[in-house]
Amino acid sequence: MKIAIIGTGNLGQSIAKGLVTNQELTSLYLTKRNLTELKEFEHYKNVVLTQDNSEAVQHTDVLIFAVQPAHLEGVLKKIQSVLTKKHIIISTITGVSVADIERMVGEDKCIVRAMPNTAIAVGKSMTCMCSNALGKQRIDIAESIFNKLGHTLEIPEAQMQAATVICASGIAFWMRLIRATTQGAIQLGFDAKEAQQLAMYTSEGAASLLIQNKQHPEQEIDRVTTPKGCTIEGLNEMEHKGLSSSLIQGIVASFHKINTIKKEQL
């Protein structure tokens, strides 16, 4: 498969890391104005670094756009002459709709919106995607790429903003919860390194239980709570202090903000 990442910033580099470590590629083109920031990819086989987006487009079939929203239209205009119907356009750009991209490149192109998160760098992304009518016919190609880098879910485009909050911003939310658990472990006597290991691997185990057992979280909670035990004591104290409600309020606040981003950029 011949893939290009147009605009290899933080998310683009995470995708690139996942691709080079988890999938055999015919070729991978990475574009960026400052190529010194992509030095770590110089020695990978079949990876080409370039400042020329048109070069990348001409040599690939799948185009993953990870540029800033305000730059997308300008980038697409400059490569319009080398875009063909064979290309699959995958946008990872927050706030830019399928209709927006169709307006820029035409309705005769295969367009897929994908929202991965930075865990794609380690093959653990939760990636939601949607498409236009033509993209629907080839969305399986996009899914095959991102399924090798984690898990995918096709959703209606109306839910993409919410998915961005839960999956992309969600990485930061979970990191904060892991940090808080780490701080609690330090207060209980573990050194910082040990505390972080306890928090990281316990959170990984909790998610793995739900994934493998296909259970509701409360069913797994019931397995570790005993009458008058320490677990239920801790859970109830957290709920009294607003753990669940604070997390939900934060998610909703993030969702309200993401719906204003596009307006602020205009």
Buried (B, 14 or more C-beta within 10 A) or exposed (E): BBBBBBBBEEBBBBBBBBBBEBBEBEBBBBBBEEBEEBEEBEEBEEBBBBEEBBBBBBBBBBBBBBBEBEEBBEBBEEBEEBBEEEBBBBBBBBBBBBEBBBEBBEEEBBBBBBBBBBBBBBBBBBBBBBBBEBBBEBBEBBBEBBBBBBEBEBBEBEEBBBBBBBBBBBBEBBEEBBEEBBBBBBEEEBEEEEBBEBBEEEBEEEEEBEEEEEBEEEEBBEEEBEEEEEEBEEBEEEEEEEBEEEEEEBBEEBBEEBEEEBEEEE
